[in-house]
Amino acid sequence: MRSREYDLDFRDRAGRIRAWGIGLLAVATLQWTWCALLLLTPYSVDKEPDDRYPEECESRLLTDRGTANDGLRRGDWCQNERDWPEALAVLGLSVPVSVAGVALYTSGSMSVRMSAHAEAMRELDKYPDARNA
């Protein structure tokens, strides 16, 4: 009976590890979504505090102009509102989070599957022993 209790405890720990992996993958998904929103959505910029007519800006990635960073020379208000380093930092932070999430999820899933396999093998080993006795 002790091995059954140990096996159930092992599966419970593996399930928690897998849940942590799923949680980290969810955080990485939120970071990817945030990066996509920063790069793909248009935005508006106030020229002054409480501006009644804010300037509309194109998305940083999908612009009709050559680059979204051209505004410095023309006095454009949009150039510094959404910087590339912020979006790339979010994207860069998502890499270790997603790698850790995949590692934890895979480890937890494989532990549960190997435990189930070992239990099935123990059950199968009982049958030939019962016939020989």
Sequence and secondary structure as in RCSB ss.txt:
>XXXX:A:sequence
MRSREYDLDFRDRAGRIRAWGIGLLAVATLQWTWCALLLLTPYSVDKEPDDRYPEECESRLLTDRGTANDGLRRG
DWCQNERDWPEALAVLGLSVPVSVAGVALYTSGSMSVRMSAHAEAMRELDKYPDARNA
>XXXX:A:secstr
 HHHHHHHHHHHHHHHHHHHHHHHHHHHHHHHHHHHHHHHS EEE SSTT SS EEE  SSS SSS TTTHHHHT
 TTTTTS HHHHHHHHHHHHHHHHHHHHHHHHHHHHHHHHHHHHHHHHHHHHHHHHH 
